[in-house]
Structure formats: C-alpha cells, structure tokens
Amino acid sequence: MPDSTTRFLRSGGINPADFWPQSGALIKEGYDQPCAYLKLLLDHVGEGKPLGKLSNNDLTQFGEELDGDFFPGLPEFFDDVRA
C-alpha cells in the first residue's frame, strides 16, 4: 500500500514535512524507527491536538478509505495464502 501514514498525517492536519524530520531526530536519540513515529503520533493525540481524541472508530474509518489503494493483487494474495 502506498504511504498510508503520511496520508493519515495529512488527514489530521499534520504537515508530513515537519513530522518526519522529528521522527528522524528521535531515531538519532536511540528510538527504533516504528517506535519513533508512533511516539510522535501519540504526541499529536488528545484534546486540543491535531488528531483530537483519536479512537479505534476513527482509525477504522480512515482504514476504510484505503480499501481501494492496495497494490494490485494484494487482497487476492491473502485468499491464495488461506487456500
């Protein structure tokens, strides 16, 4: 799937050009890459913050917007693996 995290940032009004360098700075401090950007995401969650009171429902709704963005053949791949 194309970069869904950057798309999520934009949907929350967060500028990816500001966000990703902050993630890089945390990596230089010793954070693992996924932990760095997840920490930054959580820093943007809460009342008065860009992502607001982010809920599982909010994430589900965002994920539903991505259904048409899978790389060709991916949904079918999961069916093939199960078979």
C-alpha positions as CSV (number, residue, x, y, z in Angstrom):
1,M,0.0,0.0,0.0
2,P,1.3,3.5,-0.7
3,D,2.4,5.6,2.3
4,S,-0.7,5.4,4.4
5,T,1.0,7.0,7.4
6,T,1.7,10.2,5.5
7,R,-1.9,10.2,4.3
8,F,-3.1,9.8,7.8
9,L,-1.0,12.7,9.0
10,R,-2.4,14.9,6.3
11,S,-5.9,13.9,7.2
12,G,-5.3,15.1,10.7
13,G,-3.8,18.4,9.6
14,I,-0.2,17.4,10.4
15,N,2.4,18.5,7.9
16,P,4.5,15.4,7.0
17,A,7.4,17.7,6.1
18,D,7.6,18.7,9.7
19,F,6.6,15.3,11.2
20,W,9.2,13.0,9.5
21,P,12.3,15.0,10.5
22,Q,11.1,14.9,14.1
23,S,10.9,11.2,13.8
24,G,14.5,11.1,12.4
25,A,15.7,13.1,15.4
26,L,14.2,10.5,17.8
27,I,15.9,7.8,15.9
28,K,19.2,9.6,16.4
29,E,18.4,9.6,20.1
30,G,18.1,5.8,20.1
31,Y,14.5,5.1,19.2
32,D,13.6,2.3,16.9
33,Q,12.0,3.7,13.7
34,P,8.5,2.5,14.3
35,C,8.6,3.5,17.9
36,A,9.8,7.0,17.0
37,Y,6.9,7.7,14.6
38,L,4.3,6.0,16.9
39,K,5.5,8.2,19.8
40,L,5.1,11.3,17.6
41,L,1.7,10.2,16.5
42,L,0.7,9.8,20.2
43,D,2.1,13.2,20.9
44,H,-0.5,14.6,18.5
45,V,-3.4,12.8,20.2
46,G,-5.5,14.4,22.8
47,E,-7.9,17.3,23.4
48,G,-6.7,20.4,21.5
49,K,-4.2,18.5,19.5
50,P,-4.3,17.8,15.7
51,L,-5.6,14.2,15.9
52,G,-8.0,15.0,18.8
53,K,-9.4,12.2,20.8
54,L,-8.4,9.5,18.3
55,S,-10.4,6.4,18.7
56,N,-10.5,2.9,17.2
57,N,-13.6,4.0,15.3
58,D,-11.6,6.9,13.8
59,L,-8.8,4.6,12.7
60,T,-11.4,2.1,11.3
61,Q,-13.0,4.9,9.2
62,F,-9.6,6.0,7.9
63,G,-8.7,2.5,7.0
64,E,-11.9,2.1,5.1
65,E,-10.8,5.0,2.9
66,L,-7.7,3.0,2.0
67,D,-9.6,-0.1,0.6
68,G,-9.0,0.9,-3.0
69,D,-5.3,1.7,-2.5
70,F,-3.8,-1.8,-2.2
71,F,-1.1,-2.7,-4.6
72,P,-2.5,-4.8,-7.4
73,G,-3.1,-8.4,-6.4
74,L,-2.7,-7.9,-2.7
75,P,-6.3,-8.6,-1.5
76,E,-6.3,-11.8,-3.6
77,F,-2.9,-12.8,-2.2
78,F,-4.5,-13.2,1.3
79,D,-7.2,-15.5,-0.2
80,D,-4.5,-17.5,-2.0
81,V,-2.5,-17.9,1.2
82,R,-5.5,-19.1,3.1
83,A,-6.3,-21.7,0.4
